[in-house]
Structure formats: C-alpha cells, structure tokens
Amino acid sequence: MRPNIHPDNYRLVAFKDMSNNDIFISKSTVDTKESIDHEGVNYPLVKLEISRTSHPYYTGKSKLV
C-alpha cells in the first residue's frame, strides 16, 4: 500500500449497537467525543441504533407483510 494516503485521524474505532450492546472494531475517520474500554483497550466510541447484529434482514427475523 502507498504510504501517507490515509487521513491523519484514520484509526481503530469501536462501534456499539445500542439495541443489543454488540461492539465491533473497525477503522474509521469519524469524529467522536466519547470513548470506551473494550478488551483492555480504549477506543473512540460511535453509537449505532442498528447494525448487522440487530437488523432484521441480517438476523433472519424479517417478515413480509
């Protein structure tokens, strides 16, 4: 990969699904004011209303009306 192509704030961020408290770590440039300790490491925190672990399409709980 070419060096110096990512922004300076490209780092690991914790995304937390607030509906089921699932946390996953991914790289992002999102600005956050909160942080969280996850598995002994402090990460910037982004709170989500829905994610792959709670969305009905991905969980197989969707219903057709």
Secondary structure as the mmCIF struct_conf table of DSSP 4:
data_model
#
loop_
_struct_conf.conf_type_id
_struct_conf.id
_struct_conf.beg_label_comp_id
_struct_conf.beg_label_asym_id
_struct_conf.beg_label_seq_id
_struct_conf.end_label_comp_id
_struct_conf.end_label_asym_id
_struct_conf.end_label_seq_id
TURN_TY1_P TURN_TY1_P1 PRO A 3 ASN A 4
BEND BEND1 HIS A 6 HIS A 6
TURN_TY1_P TURN_TY1_P2 ASP A 8 ASN A 9
STRN STRN1 ARG A 11 ASP A 17
TURN_TY1_P TURN_TY1_P3 MET A 18 ASN A 21
STRN STRN2 ASP A 22 SER A 28
BEND BEND2 LYS A 33 LYS A 33
STRN STRN3 GLU A 34 HIS A 38
TURN_TY1_P TURN_TY1_P4 GLU A 39 GLY A 40
STRN STRN4 VAL A 41 LEU A 48
BEND BEND3 GLU A 49 GLU A 49
TURN_TY1_P TURN_TY1_P5 ARG A 52 SER A 54
HELX_RH_AL_P HELX_RH_AL_P1 PRO A 56 THR A 59
TURN_TY1_P TURN_TY1_P6 GLY A 60 GLY A 60
#
